[in-house]
Amino acid sequence: MNTLKVRKIVLLALIPVLLCIYILQVVSGNRNTVKYLTMEEEADTVLITKGDGTEIKVFKEGDAWFAGDKKYPVDESTAKTLVSEISSIKILETVSSSAADKARYGLDDTAAVTAALYKDGKLLRTVGVGKASPTAQQTYITVDGGKDIYLSSGAITSDFAKSMDDIRSKKVYSLDVAKVTAATATTPADGSFSVFRNSEDNSWLGGDSSKVSSWISNITSLNVQSWAPENTVLPSEAAGSVMLTAEGKYIEVTVYATDDESKYLCTCSETPYPFYLSSYSAEKYIKTAADFMTEE
């Protein structure tokens, strides 16, 4: 048998083997092909249902986002993150199609979080959110009640595990420091003192101008550490309070000592809800005239 015939026989024998390898590569490639599930309609509501039955409704009204029956304000960035993670899903692979595996991936009825998107009352998509992957950068999910369990990109688990307190906006107020014209601070022991902006040169009267200016800059915006339960009973006496005047508007913040030295219970005229501030933040609102004396 000459060399040419041997080569032909070898090549013919390899054809089935190569074909099998090709088929396996195609099947494997199809199984692991990244898929994108996107939506054309822009949702205006996200309904989050926890495994224990707790529901959190985040919805858009006009140009603003709110949460719950009491319409707590929600930061637009927070709301849009919740919407986008469900409306635009990057599926990395299908890990199972067996209902028996749902518990393994945190997708059984007692563990899974269900996130549903709506537009004008119409259901657009429902996603079961299960466990995060070991890297915490992927999430096991189901889509629209389907049997397939997918590994999707993104830390969806942590975002949809948030409580109402986590989702609510932490912002209470924000002022332009240049528009603040006066401030009055009060404490039980020392009473009240006031400072005023000199309209001619923008200096502050009533204390060391540089000290007052630095103080005012530190209290022209306020974000809560956490929201207090709405049935919280306020102490009978405040530790201190500050009234700010800006463009004819008055904003008052009152702070109360708590049993926990690391935080204070507070109220503000800009929100009907009590909240907590760290000691560091709250003590900016507990000031006396002595704090702003001119150094000689």
Secondary structure, 3 states (H helix, E strand, C coil): CCHHHHHHHHHHHHHHHHHHHHHHHHHHHHHHCCEEECCCCCCCEEEEECCCCCEEEEEEECCEEEECCCCEEECHHHHHHHHHHHHCEEEEEEEECCHHHCCCCCCCCCCCEEEEEEECCEEEEEEEEEEECCCCCEEEEEECCCCCEEEEECCHHHHHCCCHHHHCCCEEEECCHHHEEEEEEEECCCEEEEEEECCCCCCEECCCHHHHHHHHHHCCEEECCEECCCCCCCCCCCCEEEEEEECCEEEEEEEEECCCCCEEEEEECCEEEEEEEEHHHHHHHCCCHHHHCCCC
